[in-house]
């Protein structure tokens, strides 16, 4: 069996706040399934965030508001614990057009328990809800300490909520911001890699999601509110930056040597030529221009 030694190049950018402009966001909280008791607290909390951070918040549970002309008035649409099939075909089409025109989406908690038969929405939100254990304390591990929704949080953030298991792991299609430590609570079924918050650019727009937010108490936690604020500001386009570390399509794999013998370490030279050493002590050189590999003298 051949062994492959991939070499990956990638870069990150610090978040950059764009020139201030008046943001307007829409909270959509229609439910056709389970209705979360925390929805009123969530609306109040986001309205307060708007007051404190100078953006306008409108609210609706009327799906007929989902026309392209109306949605175009908003920098982001927040699905606050929506459940079930909340939009008809024409409303779905209007929302797709809104995202394709550069709109923003924020999904909170049960936004992933919504529109299971609408595949485009499934790609937008990133993953669908599958199950959850009882409400309990758990530890969230930060995967990104640069994004504005996580850059102020501790590396290990312990809090109480209802912790979702998802039907699939979204890693590779989205940029994962935070994961759950399944050893810190009972009932997780996704294993060592359990994303709980993520973001990505999708179909011309921006999408940010957090699995937290089941409990009413969540919306009085400073850290959780700032987590939401950063997600809203990013989805609405107020803050920019490159966040692509866990999105597979952002990478290119280059085979350096299709038959290395126990490679141990690789060094990239200023010329982008490569040196790497094999376990037996042989040092090899790869010419970046020709792609040819030979033993270094």
C-alpha positions in Angstrom: 0.0 0.0 0.0 1.4 3.4 -0.9 1.8 6.0 1.8 1.0 9.6 1.1 2.6 12.7 2.6 0.2 15.6 2.0 1.3 19.2 2.4 -1.4 21.7 3.2 -1.2 25.5 3.0 -3.8 27.6 4.7 -4.1 31.0 6.3 -6.3 32.8 8.9 -7.3 36.5 9.2 -8.1 38.4 12.3 -11.7 39.7 12.4 -12.1 43.1 10.9 -15.1 45.3 11.9 -16.4 47.1 8.8 -17.4 50.7 8.7 -20.4 51.1 11.0 -23.8 51.1 9.5 -27.3 50.6 10.8 -28.0 46.9 11.0 -31.5 45.5 11.1 -32.2 41.8 11.9 -35.4 39.8 11.9 -36.2 37.2 14.6 -38.4 34.4 13.3 -39.8 32.1 16.0 -42.6 30.1 14.3 -43.0 26.6 15.6 -44.9 23.6 14.1 -43.5 21.1 16.5 -42.2 21.4 20.0 -42.3 25.0 21.3 -39.5 26.1 23.6 -40.5 28.1 26.7 -37.3 30.1 26.3 -38.4 31.9 23.0 -39.8 35.0 24.8 -36.6 35.3 26.8 -34.6 34.9 23.6 -36.5 37.6 21.9 -36.1 40.0 24.8 -32.4 39.3 25.1 -31.7 39.9 21.4 -33.8 43.1 21.5 -31.6 44.2 24.4 -28.5 43.3 22.5 -29.8 45.5 19.7 -30.4 48.4 22.0 -26.9 48.1 23.5 -25.1 47.6 20.2 -27.1 49.9 18.0 -28.9 47.5 15.7 -32.6 47.2 15.1 -34.5 44.1 15.9 -37.9 43.1 14.4 -39.8 40.0 15.3 -42.3 37.7 13.5 -44.0 34.4 13.6 -45.9 35.1 10.3 -44.3 33.1 7.5 -46.0 35.4 5.0 -43.3 37.9 5.9 -40.9 35.7 3.9 -41.0 37.5 0.6 -37.8 38.6 -1.1 -38.8 42.2 -1.0 -39.4 42.1 2.8 -36.4 40.0 3.7 -34.2 42.4 1.7 -34.7 44.9 4.5 -32.7 42.8 6.9 -29.0 42.2 7.3 -29.7 38.8 9.0 -32.6 36.6 9.8 -32.5 34.8 13.1 -34.3 31.4 13.4 -34.9 31.3 17.2 -35.8 27.7 18.1 -38.1 27.2 15.1 -39.4 23.7 14.8 -41.1 21.7 12.0 -42.1 22.9 8.5 -42.5 26.6 9.0 -42.3 27.9 5.4 -44.2 26.9 2.3 -42.6 26.5 -1.1 -42.8 30.1 -2.2 -41.5 31.3 1.2 -38.6 28.9 1.0 -37.8 30.2 -2.5 -37.8 33.8 -1.2 -35.5 32.9 1.7 -33.1 31.1 -0.7 -33.1 34.2 -2.9 -32.3 36.3 0.1 -29.3 34.2 1.1 -28.1 34.1 -2.5 -28.2 37.9 -2.5 -25.8 38.1 0.4 -28.2 37.8 3.4 -27.3 36.4 6.8 -28.7 33.5 8.8 -28.4 32.9 12.5 -29.7 29.6 13.9 -30.3 29.2 17.6 -30.8 25.7 19.1 -33.9 24.1 17.5 -33.3 25.9 14.2 -31.7 22.5 13.5 -35.0 20.8 14.3 -36.6 22.6 11.3 -37.5 21.8 7.7 -36.1 18.3 7.5 -37.4 17.8 3.9 -35.9 21.0 2.6 -32.3 20.0 1.7 -31.1 23.5 0.9 -32.0 24.5 4.5 -30.2 21.5 5.9 -27.0 22.6 4.1 -27.6 26.2 5.3 -28.0 25.3 9.0 -25.2 22.7 8.7 -26.8 19.6 10.5 -30.2 18.4 11.7 -31.1 17.6 15.3 -31.2 13.9 16.1 -31.7 13.5 19.9 -30.8 14.9 23.3 -30.3 13.7 26.8 -31.7 15.5 29.9 -30.7 19.1 30.7 -27.3 19.0 32.5 -24.0 20.7 32.9 -21.4 20.0 30.2 -18.1 21.5 29.0 -17.7 23.2 25.6 -14.2 23.2 24.1 -13.3 26.2 21.9 -12.1 25.3 18.5 -11.7 28.9 17.3 -10.4 31.7 19.6 -10.5 34.3 16.8 -14.1 34.4 15.6 -16.1 37.2 17.3 -18.6 34.7 18.8 -15.9 32.8 20.6 -12.8 34.9 21.0 -13.7 36.0 24.5 -14.7 32.6 25.8 -12.5 30.3 28.0 -10.9 27.4 26.3 -13.2 25.2 28.3 -16.6 26.7 28.9 -18.8 24.9 31.4 -22.5 25.6 31.4 -26.0 24.0 31.7 -28.2 23.4 28.7 -29.9 20.8 26.6 -27.2 19.3 24.5 -28.1 18.2 21.0 -26.8 15.2 19.2 -26.9 15.7 15.4 -27.8 13.3 12.7 -24.4 13.9 11.0 -21.2 15.7 11.8 -21.0 18.9 9.9 -17.2 19.2 10.0 -15.8 19.5 6.6 -18.8 21.5 5.3 -18.7 24.2 8.0 -16.1 25.9 10.1 -16.4 24.5 13.6 -16.2 27.1 16.4 -16.8 24.9 19.4 -17.3 21.2 20.4 -18.8 19.3 23.3 -16.6 17.2 25.6 -18.8 14.1 25.8 -16.8 12.9 28.8 -18.2 15.9 30.8 -21.8 14.8 30.6 -24.1 11.8 30.0 -25.9 11.1 26.7 -23.7 12.3 23.9 -23.5 9.9 21.0 -21.2 11.6 18.5 -17.9 10.7 20.1 -14.8 12.7 20.5 -15.7 15.2 17.7 -19.1 16.7 18.6 -19.5 20.2 17.1 -22.0 22.4 18.9 -21.4 25.8 17.2 -20.2 26.6 13.7 -20.4 29.0 10.8 -19.8 29.1 7.0 -20.4 31.0 3.9 -23.1 29.3 1.9 -24.8 30.0 -1.5 -23.8 33.7 -1.5 -24.6 34.4 2.1 -23.4 33.7 5.7 -24.7 31.2 8.2 -23.9 30.9 11.9 -25.4 28.3 14.3 -25.3 27.5 18.0 -26.8 24.4 19.5 -27.1 26.2 22.9 -30.2 28.2 24.0 -32.8 25.7 25.2 -33.1 27.0 28.7 -34.6 30.4 29.6 -31.6 30.9 31.9 -29.3 30.8 28.8 -30.6 34.2 27.8 -29.4 35.8 31.0 -25.8 34.5 30.8 -23.3 37.2 29.7 -21.1 34.7 27.9 -24.0 33.2 26.0 -25.4 36.6 25.0 -22.0 37.7 23.8 -21.7 34.4 21.9 -25.0 35.3 20.2 -23.9 38.9 19.6 -20.7 37.8 17.8 -22.7 35.4 15.6 -25.3 38.0 14.7 -22.6 40.6 13.9 -20.7 38.2 11.7 -23.8 36.9 9.9 -25.1 40.4 9.3 -21.8 41.4 7.7 -20.7 43.9 10.4 -17.5 41.9 11.0 -15.3 40.3 8.4 -12.6 37.7 8.5 -11.4 34.3 7.0 -12.6 31.3 9.0 -12.0 28.2 6.9 -9.9 25.8 9.0 -12.4 23.0 9.0 -14.0 23.4 5.6 -12.6 20.7 3.3 -13.1 22.5 0.0 -10.8 25.3 1.2 -7.8 23.0 1.0 -5.7 21.5 -1.8 -3.8 18.2 -1.1 -0.5 17.8 -3.0 1.3 14.4 -3.0 4.9 15.1 -2.3 6.1 11.5 -2.6 3.9 8.5 -3.5 6.3 6.1 -1.9 8.0 7.6 1.2 9.5 5.3 3.8 8.3 6.4 7.3 8.6 10.2 6.8 9.1 12.0 10.1 9.4 15.7 9.5 9.0 18.2 6.6 10.5 21.7 6.2 9.4 24.2 3.7 12.2 26.3 2.3 11.8 30.0 1.2 11.8 28.8 -2.4 8.9 26.5 -1.5 11.2 23.5 -2.2 10.9 20.8 0.6 13.2 18.8 2.7 12.0 15.8 4.7 13.6 13.1 6.7 12.7 9.4 6.8 13.0 7.3 9.9 16.1 5.6 8.6 17.9 8.9 8.4 17.6 9.6 4.7 17.0 13.2 3.9 15.0 13.9 0.7 14.6 17.0 -1.4 11.5 17.9 -3.4 12.0 20.5 -6.1 8.8 22.7 -6.1 9.2 23.6 -9.8 9.6 20.1 -11.2 8.0 18.0 -8.5 11.0 15.7 -8.6 12.2 14.0 -5.4 15.7 12.8 -4.7 18.0 12.2 -1.8 19.7 15.4 -0.5 23.5 15.4 -0.7 
